[in-house]
C-alpha cells in the first residue's frame, strides 16, 4: 500500500490545503483527495510542485507499507 503523507507535511509546514493549492497551481479538489488519501493516480508534475512547495523529498510524501493482500 502506498501512504500519502500530505496531511503530516502540511502540518509540519503549518500550511493549509488552500495555500498549497495556490503555491502549486494544483486544483483544491486534487489537493483534498491527496490529503485524505482518496486519490487513485498522481501526476508527476504535481509531485514535483508539492515537493518544491513543501521543501521535501518524494520519499517523505509517499511511503510504501507492505500489505499482505494484493490489490488488482
N, C-alpha and C positions, 0 to 999 in steps of 0.2 A: 504494500500500500504506500502511496505517496502522500505525505503530510505537507500541507501548505502552512508555513509559519508566519503568514502575513499579519495575523492579529497580534502575535507576540512582537514582531518587528515594529509594527505601528506603535504599540505601547511603549516599547523601548525607546523609540524616537519621539515620543509624545506628539504623535501626528494622528489626525483623524482621516477617515476614508476620503472625504471630500478634498482635503488638502493633497492627498496622494494623487487623486484624480486630476486635480489642477496642475500638479507638478509633472505628471507623466503624460497627460493627454489621453489617458485611458478612461473610457466611459465609467461613470459611477456604478452602474449596474454590474459591470465586469469586475470592478474592484470588490464590490459587495459579494459577488459569487466566489471570488478567491478568498475573501476574508472568512466566509462561512464554509469554505471547502466544498462548495457545491459545483464548482466548475469542472467540466469534463476535458477540456483542451486549453492549453496555454500557449499564446503566441510568443515566439522567441523575442520579438521586439518589445513586447510587454515585460518579459523577464528582464531584459536589458534596461529598460526605463525604470522599472521598480528598483532594481539593484543600484542604479545610479542615484535615484532619489533618496533611497534609504542607506546608501553607502554600505552595502552588504554584498556578500558573495551569493551565487545561486545556491550553493550548498547550505547557506543559512536560511534561505527562503523555502527551498524544497528539501524534504528529508525522506529517505526510503526507510520504511519499517517493514521488516519481513512479516509476511502474512502466511498462515498455514493453508488458506484456501486460495485457489487460482480463480481470478475473475475473467470472464470472457465477454 
